């Protein structure tokens, strides 16, 4: 999120020729202690543009979504980017912002095919799963930062951008705890995530519909599905809270 705020502030997301100007009009936090709140304030965002909407305060996903939509309309939000937003986005929000709501993901996904997305796959759990898989798959495998469309299926939307990141030999060395190695990988992948988010916003602001990416070769090859599930389970076990 801070990279997006910085890009808005330094003019990177302003194209005077096309007369497109991107500004952060609203930050929604899913809990009052979210680290993004302090970061947004330090970046110079007005407290009036930061709201906390907690899922458990609402009786249903629809009511939760209505509150999000109310704030989005109030602040003139044209598109939404999820940067570390943990709750599942309610279907009514996804529908209202169809084709204009994106998510930042720290690992490789493959839309409708098996990948490192879905329930429990967030934050450090993703990096741990990727390392577990790469150690055992028997072929070269890359980490990856991803931006994808948000749909009602968790991490199931079309891929809009990827940044492959090489896994270093020491990150595959099992003499060191998986949790330690996952944290190292996360530090290296995060700048790629940030840059990709900013580039996606820029493409959306200029062209309205960023080009979707379709992998010619499946991310997970036939016969590797069981190993993928083992890797995801290991990642979640290492970081149950992401």
N, C-alpha and C positions, 0 to 999 in steps of 0.2 A: 504493500500500500504506500509506503513512504516513497518508493521509486516513482509511483504514479503521481503523487503530490509534487515531488521534485520536478518531474517532467512537465507538469502543468505550470509550475512556477517559473522554470527557466525558459519556457517558450517552445520546448521541443514538440509539444502537442498543439502548436498553433501553425496553421498554414495560411498565410495572408493571401497567397495567390488563389487558393480555392475558397478562401473565406471560411475556414473551419477552425473553430476554437474550442478546445476541451478544457473544462474546469471541473473540479471536484465540488459538487453541490451538496453532497450528503454522504456521511459515513454511518453505517448501521453496525453496531456491535451486538453480539449475541449474549453477552454477559457484562455486568458492570466492571469487572476487573480485567477485561480484555486489554492486552498490551497495546493494541492498535489505537486505543483512545488517547493514551499519553503521547504516542508517536504522532498522531494527527494534530494534537495541540501544539507540540513542539515544532511541527512543520508550519505552523501559522494558521491552521484552520480555525474558524470561529467555533466556539462551543455551541452556538445555535445550529450548526450544521452536523453535529454529532449526536446521535440518539442511541439509546440502548433498548432493544426489544428482545425480551427473554421468552423463549418458546414455552416454558412451563407456566407462564402467566396467562396462557390462553387455553380454552377448552378444546380447541380443534385446530388442525392445520389451516383450515379456511379462515378462522378468526385471526390466527397469527399472520397469515398472508394479507388479510385486509388491512391490518395495522402497518405492515411493510408498504403496501400499495398507497395507503394514505400519506405516509411520509414521503414516498417517492413523488407522488403527484404534487404535494405541498412544495417540494424543493425543485420541481421541474426536471426530474431525472429522465434522461433519454435512453441510457443503457446502464447495465449493472455488471460489475466485475467482482467476482467472489475471490477475495484474497485472504485465506485462512478462516473463512466463515464456516463454522462447524455444522450447524443444524441443516437438515435437508430443506432446501427451498420449497415452500408450499406450491402445489400445482397451480393455484390461481395467480401467483406471481410469475411462474414460468410461462403461463399462457399469456398474461398481459404483456410480457417482455419477450415474446417468442422471437428468436433470431437476434435478440439484443441483450442476452444475458450469458456471461462467460464465466468459466472457473479456471483458476490456477491450480495445477496438479503437479506434485513433485516426482512423478514416475511415469513410465511408458504405459499407455493404454491403447486399445485397438477397437474402440467403439463397440460394435456388437460381438466382437470376437474376444477370447480370453486375454486378459492383461492385468496390470497392477492397479486396478480400480475396484470400486464396489465397497460393500460394508466393511468397516474397520480399516480400510486403506486410506490413511491420511498421515501427514507429517512423517515422523521418523519411522513409523511402522512400514511405510512404503519403501524407504531406503534400506531398511533391514531385510525386507522381503526380496528386493532386487539383488542385494549382495548374496543372500542365501541361494537364490536361483542361479546367479552367475557362477557361483562356486561349483555347482553340481551339474550344470546343463551339458557340459562337454562341447561347447562351441563358444566363440566370442560373443559377448553380450554387453550392451551399453546401458548405462543409466540414462535418464532423459527427463527434461523439463517439458511440460505440456500445457497448452491452453485449449480448452474445448467448450463447445456449447453446453449449456445446462438444459437438461430435459428432466422428465419425471423419473428416469432411470438413473441411479447414482453413477456418475462418471460414464454415462452411456451416450453422451452427445457427440456430434461430429467433431473431429480434431481440427483446430484452426492453425495450430503452430506447434512445432517441436524443436528442441535443442538437444541433440545427443551429447552425452558427457562420458568420456572414457573412464572406466573403473581402473584404479591404480592397483598394482600387484599387492601393495601392503594392505589394501582394503579387502583383499581376499584371503589374507593370512589368518587362519583360524586360531593362531596362538594368541590373538587379541580378541576380546569379547565382541560379539556381534553388535552390542549396543554402542560400544566405543567406535567401531568402524562405521556404523550407520551415521553417527553424529558427524564424523569427518566428511563422509560423502555428502551429507546434507549441506554443510558449509560450502562445498564446491558447487553444488547444483543450484543453490538459491540465487546467485547473481544471474544465471541463465533464466530462471523463472521470472525474475523481475524485468529483465530486458525484453523477454517474450511478451509479457503482459503489456508493457508500454507500446511495443510494436503492434500488437493486436488492436489496442485502442486507437492508435494512429490510423491503421488501415480501416477500421470501422468508421472513424470520423470522416475519412476522405472518400471512401467508396461505399459505405453503408452495409456491405455484406462481405466480410472477409472470406477469401477462398478456403474451401474445406480441403483437408488432406486425407487421402485414402491410401493405406499401405498396400502395395502390390503383393508383398510377401507377408503372411501373418506374423505377428509379433511372437506368438507361441506356436511352435510347429506341432504337427500331429505326433502324439505320443508323449508330449511334454506337459499335458494338462495336470496330471497327478502331481508332478514336481512343482508346478505353479501353485497348486493349492497348499502343498506342504510349505512352500516359501511364504505364502501369505499368512498361513497360520503361525509360522515362526516369527514373522514380523509383528503380528498382533500380540503374540505372547511376550515379545521383547518390549513393545510399547503399546500397552492396551489403551492408553489415552491419546495415542497418536503423536 
